[in-house]
Amino acid sequence: GAFVLLGSSTWPGEEIVLLEAQRTAIEKEIDCRLLLVPRHAERAPEILKLLNAQDLNWYQRSDGGVPKENIHIHLADTTGELSHLTKAADLAFVGKSLPPCEGGQTPIEAASLGIPIIMGSNMNNFKDISKSLILSGASKSVSNKEELIKVISELASDPLTLEKMRNAATNWHKSYHGTSERIALHI
């Protein structure tokens, strides 16, 4: 089947890099599909410009209806569907983490579903969690767009490493599941 890349994004630079990573994988004869999940619905017009400027078939979820066959990009611009979409991914990119952005979105949901994670080096909002995910083998960190494209392309063609990362994400989540309750009981 197809390799599915989920990319949460917060600015045009991230969408452009995700589209470039998808194109690189396709050029390496990998059937790469992109689930593009913008974090801010009001950015739809600028994202639509990007999608219209490239030649892959795409579908905008908020339009409703049935997508055409052979969709390469699914623009998930509706609310409340991220966990459902994340389950379909083979790899997730955590947005707002690639320089020049700072902060990062949460990687916990992807890890809880056993999805391997790629994040930028600026995960300041989830610094300890990000370090823990990287040390566990569930995630990889990249410093720039070139590294992101390279790592996505490498992982798209490496099912053994993806499986190890899936297992690491699942094990990471199991080890932290219930932590809040344990802390509350201890207090």
C-alpha positions as CSV (number, residue, x, y, z in Angstrom):
1,G,0.0,0.0,0.0
2,A,0.8,3.6,0.0
3,F,3.2,5.3,2.6
4,V,1.1,7.9,4.5
5,L,2.8,10.9,5.9
6,L,0.8,13.0,8.3
7,G,2.0,16.6,8.6
8,S,0.6,19.0,11.2
9,S,1.5,22.5,10.1
10,T,1.3,26.1,11.4
11,W,3.0,28.2,8.7
12,P,3.5,28.0,4.9
13,G,7.2,27.0,5.2
14,E,6.1,23.7,6.8
15,E,3.6,22.9,4.1
16,I,6.1,23.6,1.4
17,V,8.7,21.3,3.0
18,L,6.1,18.5,3.5
19,L,5.1,18.9,-0.2
20,E,8.8,18.7,-1.1
21,A,9.3,15.6,1.0
22,Q,6.4,13.9,-0.6
23,R,7.7,14.8,-4.0
24,T,11.1,13.4,-3.1
25,A,9.6,10.1,-2.0
26,I,7.5,9.9,-5.2
27,E,10.6,10.5,-7.3
28,K,12.2,7.5,-5.5
29,E,9.1,5.5,-6.6
30,I,7.5,5.5,-3.2
31,D,3.7,5.8,-3.3
32,C,3.6,8.6,-0.7
33,R,0.3,10.2,0.4
34,L,0.2,13.3,2.5
35,L,-2.4,14.0,5.1
36,L,-1.9,17.8,5.6
37,V,-3.4,19.0,8.9
38,P,-3.2,22.8,9.3
39,R,-3.5,23.9,12.9
40,H,-5.3,27.1,11.9
41,A,-8.4,26.9,9.7
42,E,-8.1,30.6,8.7
43,R,-5.0,29.7,6.7
44,A,-7.0,27.7,4.2
45,P,-6.7,30.3,1.3
46,E,-2.8,30.3,1.4
47,I,-2.7,26.5,1.7
48,L,-5.1,26.2,-1.3
49,K,-2.7,28.4,-3.3
50,L,0.1,26.0,-2.5
51,L,-2.0,23.0,-3.5
52,N,-3.2,24.6,-6.7
53,A,0.4,25.4,-7.7
54,Q,1.5,21.7,-7.7
55,D,0.3,18.9,-10.0
56,L,-0.7,16.1,-7.5
57,N,-4.3,15.3,-7.0
58,W,-5.7,16.7,-3.7
59,Y,-8.9,16.7,-1.8
60,Q,-10.1,19.3,0.7
61,R,-12.0,17.6,3.6
62,S,-14.2,20.7,4.4
63,D,-15.6,20.6,0.8
64,G,-17.3,17.3,1.8
65,G,-18.4,14.9,-0.9
66,V,-16.5,11.9,-2.1
67,P,-12.8,12.4,-3.0
68,K,-11.7,11.5,-6.5
69,E,-9.6,8.3,-6.9
70,N,-5.9,8.4,-6.6
71,I,-5.7,11.4,-4.2
72,H,-2.1,12.2,-3.2
73,I,-2.9,15.0,-0.7
74,H,-5.7,15.1,1.7
75,L,-6.2,18.6,3.2
76,A,-7.7,17.8,6.6
77,D,-9.1,21.3,7.3
78,T,-12.0,20.2,9.6
79,T,-12.1,20.1,13.4
80,G,-12.1,17.0,15.6
81,E,-10.7,14.4,13.2
82,L,-7.0,14.5,14.0
83,S,-6.9,11.3,16.0
84,H,-8.9,9.4,13.3
85,L,-6.5,10.7,10.6
86,T,-3.4,10.0,12.7
87,K,-4.3,6.3,12.9
88,A,-4.0,6.1,9.1
89,A,-0.4,7.5,9.1
90,D,2.8,5.6,8.8
91,L,4.8,8.7,10.0
92,A,3.8,11.9,11.6
93,F,5.6,15.3,11.4
94,V,4.9,17.5,14.4
95,G,4.5,21.1,13.3
96,K,5.6,24.4,14.8
97,S,8.9,22.7,15.6
98,L,11.0,23.4,12.5
99,P,13.2,26.5,12.7
100,P,12.3,29.4,12.5
101,C,9.2,28.3,14.4
102,E,9.5,27.6,18.1
103,G,7.3,25.7,20.5
104,G,6.0,22.6,18.7
105,Q,2.7,20.9,18.8
106,T,2.1,17.9,21.0
107,P,3.7,14.6,19.9
108,I,1.8,12.6,22.5
109,E,-1.2,11.8,20.4
110,A,0.9,10.2,17.6
111,A,3.0,8.3,20.2
112,S,-0.2,7.0,21.9
113,L,-1.3,5.5,18.6
114,G,2.1,3.9,17.9
115,I,3.0,6.3,15.0
116,P,6.6,7.1,14.4
117,I,7.4,10.8,14.8
118,I,9.6,13.4,13.1
119,M,9.9,16.8,14.8
120,G,12.0,19.9,14.3
121,S,14.7,20.8,16.8
122,N,12.6,23.7,18.4
123,M,10.2,21.6,20.5
124,N,10.3,24.1,23.4
125,N,6.7,23.5,24.5
126,F,7.3,19.7,24.9
127,K,11.1,19.7,25.6
128,D,11.2,16.8,28.1
129,I,8.6,14.7,26.3
130,S,10.4,15.2,23.0
131,K,13.7,14.2,24.5
132,S,12.1,11.1,26.0
133,L,10.5,10.1,22.7
134,I,13.9,10.5,20.9
135,L,15.7,8.5,23.5
136,S,13.1,5.8,23.3
137,G,13.6,5.5,19.6
138,A,10.0,6.6,18.8
139,S,11.0,9.9,17.3
140,K,13.7,11.6,15.3
141,S,14.6,15.3,15.4
142,V,15.7,17.3,12.4
143,S,17.3,20.8,12.4
144,N,16.2,22.1,9.0
145,K,14.1,21.4,5.9
146,E,16.8,19.5,4.1
147,E,17.2,17.1,7.0
148,L,13.4,16.7,7.2
149,I,13.1,15.8,3.5
150,K,16.0,13.4,3.8
151,V,14.7,11.6,6.9
152,I,11.1,11.3,5.6
153,S,12.5,9.9,2.3
154,E,14.7,7.4,4.2
155,L,12.0,6.2,6.5
156,A,9.5,5.9,3.7
157,S,11.7,3.3,2.2
158,D,12.7,1.6,5.4
159,P,9.8,-0.5,6.9
160,L,12.1,-2.2,9.4
161,T,13.1,1.1,11.1
162,L,9.5,2.3,11.0
163,E,8.4,-0.9,12.7
164,K,11.0,-0.4,15.4
165,M,9.8,3.2,15.8
166,R,6.2,2.1,16.0
167,N,7.1,-0.4,18.8
168,A,9.1,2.2,20.6
169,A,6.2,4.7,20.4
170,T,3.8,2.1,21.8
171,N,6.1,1.1,24.6
172,W,6.8,4.8,25.4
173,H,3.1,5.5,25.7
174,K,2.5,2.4,27.9
175,S,5.3,3.5,30.2
176,Y,3.8,6.9,30.7
177,H,0.1,6.1,30.6
178,G,-1.5,6.8,34.0
179,T,1.4,9.1,35.2
180,S,-1.0,11.8,36.3
181,E,-3.0,9.4,38.4
182,R,0.2,8.0,40.0
183,I,1.4,11.5,40.9
184,A,-2.0,12.4,42.4
185,L,-2.0,9.2,44.5
186,H,1.5,9.9,45.7
187,I,0.6,13.4,46.7
